[in-house]
Amino acid sequence: MKTDKIIHLVCCLIAAILVAVLFGIISSSYISVLSGFVAAVSLAIGKEMGDYFNPNSKWDWYDLLAGVVGALIGSQIGWFL
């Protein structure tokens, strides 16, 4: 796996954990997991949209996939913290 994909995965993982933990403080339901996942995937999509409109970069589906995997893992980790 390329370093770029690992960075995407780790950034979305951390974002999902943080949001899931913060929402877990407010409510201890599945909403915290869903919130963490949606926030991190939104971050990944936003990053790829920025790349799409940047003339020096391009949209990369594998970057988005790495972000979604990180969001999925991170939201589950955040559920248990």
C-alpha positions in Angstrom: 0.0 0.0 0.0 1.3 3.4 -0.9 2.2 6.0 1.7 -0.6 8.3 0.4 -3.3 5.7 0.9 -2.0 5.0 4.5 -2.2 8.7 5.2 -5.8 8.8 4.0 -6.7 5.8 6.1 -5.1 7.1 9.2 -6.6 10.6 8.9 -10.1 9.3 8.5 -9.5 6.7 11.2 -8.5 9.5 13.7 -11.4 11.8 12.6 -13.9 9.0 13.0 -12.6 8.0 16.5 -12.7 11.6 17.7 -16.2 12.2 16.4 -17.5 8.9 17.7 -16.0 9.5 21.1 -17.4 13.0 21.3 -20.9 11.9 20.3 -20.5 9.0 22.7 -20.2 11.4 25.6 -23.5 13.0 24.5 -25.4 9.8 23.7 -24.4 6.2 24.2 -26.2 4.8 21.2 -25.3 3.8 17.7 -25.6 7.5 16.7 -22.1 8.0 17.8 -20.8 5.3 15.5 -22.8 6.6 12.6 -21.7 10.2 13.3 -18.1 9.3 13.3 -18.4 7.3 10.1 -20.4 10.0 8.2 -18.0 12.8 9.4 -14.9 10.9 8.3 -16.3 9.9 4.9 -17.4 13.5 4.4 -13.8 14.5 5.1 -12.5 12.0 2.6 -15.0 13.1 -0.1 -14.2 16.8 0.6 -10.5 16.0 0.1 -11.1 14.3 -3.2 -13.4 17.1 -4.4 -10.5 19.5 -3.6 -8.2 17.2 -5.7 -10.7 17.1 -8.5 -10.8 20.9 -8.8 -7.0 21.3 -8.4 -5.3 21.4 -11.8 -2.2 19.8 -10.3 -4.1 16.8 -8.9 -6.9 14.4 -9.7 -9.8 12.4 -8.2 -8.5 9.0 -6.9 -11.1 6.4 -6.1 -8.5 4.4 -4.1 -7.8 7.4 -1.9 -11.6 7.5 -1.2 -11.7 3.8 -0.5 -8.8 4.1 2.0 -10.7 7.0 3.7 -13.9 4.9 3.9 -12.0 1.9 5.4 -10.4 4.2 7.9 -13.8 5.7 8.8 -15.3 2.3 9.2 -12.5 1.1 11.5 -12.3 4.3 13.4 -16.0 4.6 14.1 -16.0 1.1 15.5 -12.9 1.8 17.7 -14.6 5.0 18.9 -17.7 3.0 19.9 -15.6 1.0 22.4 -13.6 4.0 23.9 
